[in-house]
């Protein structure tokens, strides 16, 4: 499928590792450990710098990691900012809802699977 090329390009950019600055970070979020419904991309302009630009995309149904249109938009966002390097999570690292915006407190009320879980390993911590 021709649209799959965007997904392949995004994965390839992340696999290449550090090739200079600016760098893009790509992280996936979802209501459970297997379905990503949000992706956040941050642009880090130089070493020791904070994220300068941050954008996210969301889907209501399906898995955002399999959406070629969103992969294309992510690549365009990265190209717009002259990204030379990429880093992408290989797993879902947390709930797609933002603390302070969608909920208050340590855990969101919607995505119960994340209550008491380490966001990077997915393992229970409590």
VENWORA-V706923 format. One record per residue. N is the residue number from 0. RES is the residue in one letter. SS is DSSP state (hx for helix, st for strand, lp for the rest). PSI is psi in degrees with one decimal (999 if undefined). Layout:
# VENWORA-V706923
[[N	RES	SS	PSI] [N	RES	SS	PSI]]
This chain:
# VENWORA-V706923
[[0	X	lp	135.2] [1	X	lp	-35.0] [2	X	lp	-22.9] [3	X	hx	-18.8] [4	X	hx	-32.1] [5	X	hx	-41.8] [6	X	hx	-42.6] [7	X	hx	-41.6] [8	X	hx	-40.0] [9	X	hx	-46.2] [10	X	hx	-41.2] [11	X	hx	-42.3] [12	X	hx	-42.2] [13	X	hx	-38.2] [14	X	hx	-27.3] [15	X	lp	-21.4] [16	X	lp	-155.0] [17	X	lp	119.2] [18	X	lp	14.0] [19	X	lp	177.0] [20	X	lp	151.7] [21	X	lp	161.7] [22	X	st	143.7] [23	X	st	136.9] [24	X	st	133.5] [25	X	st	121.8] [26	X	st	139.4] [27	X	st	142.8] [28	X	st	149.8] [29	X	lp	167.3] [30	X	lp	-12.0] [31	X	lp	-173.7] [32	X	lp	-5.6] [33	X	lp	-13.3] [34	X	lp	115.7] [35	X	lp	124.9] [36	X	lp	-2.4] [37	X	st	142.9] [38	X	st	136.4] [39	X	st	132.8] [40	X	st	124.2] [41	X	st	143.0] [42	X	st	119.4] [43	X	st	113.3] [44	X	lp	-30.7] [45	X	lp	168.0] [46	X	lp	139.0] [47	X	lp	9.1] [48	X	lp	157.7] [49	X	lp	165.3] [50	X	st	127.0] [51	X	st	-43.7] [52	X	st	141.6] [53	X	st	130.8] [54	X	st	147.1] [55	X	st	158.4] [56	X	st	147.7] [57	X	st	151.7] [58	X	lp	149.6] [59	X	lp	-28.9] [60	X	lp	151.8] [61	X	lp	-163.7] [62	X	lp	121.9] [63	X	hx	-24.7] [64	X	hx	-16.4] [65	X	hx	13.7] [66	X	lp	104.8] [67	X	hx	-30.4] [68	X	hx	-40.4] [69	X	hx	-39.3] [70	X	hx	-40.4] [71	X	hx	-44.6] [72	X	hx	-38.9] [73	X	hx	-45.9] [74	X	hx	-41.5] [75	X	hx	-41.5] [76	X	hx	-43.9] [77	X	hx	-42.9] [78	X	hx	-40.2] [79	X	hx	-32.9] [80	X	lp	10.0] [81	X	lp	33.1] [82	X	lp	130.7] [83	X	lp	-25.0] [84	X	st	156.2] [85	X	st	148.7] [86	X	st	129.8] [87	X	st	136.6] [88	X	st	146.8] [89	X	st	-2.1] [90	X	st	174.0] [91	X	st	129.7] [92	X	lp	19.3] [93	X	lp	-179.8] [94	X	lp	143.1] [95	X	lp	-6.8] [96	X	lp	144.5] [97	X	lp	129.4] [98	X	st	137.5] [99	X	lp	-16.8] [100	X	lp	-55.2] [101	X	lp	-21.9] [102	X	st	165.4] [103	X	lp	146.2] [104	X	lp	-175.0] [105	X	lp	-36.1] [106	X	lp	142.4] [107	X	lp	149.5] [108	X	lp	-16.5] [109	X	lp	-45.7] [110	X	lp	75.4] [111	X	hx	-23.4] [112	X	hx	-24.7] [113	X	hx	-10.4] [114	X	lp	119.5] [115	X	lp	17.4] [116	X	st	143.4] [117	X	lp	126.8] [118	X	lp	-21.3] [119	X	lp	-36.4] [120	X	lp	-22.9] [121	X	lp	-0.7] [122	X	lp	151.1] [123	X	st	138.2] [124	X	lp	-13.5] [125	X	lp	999]]
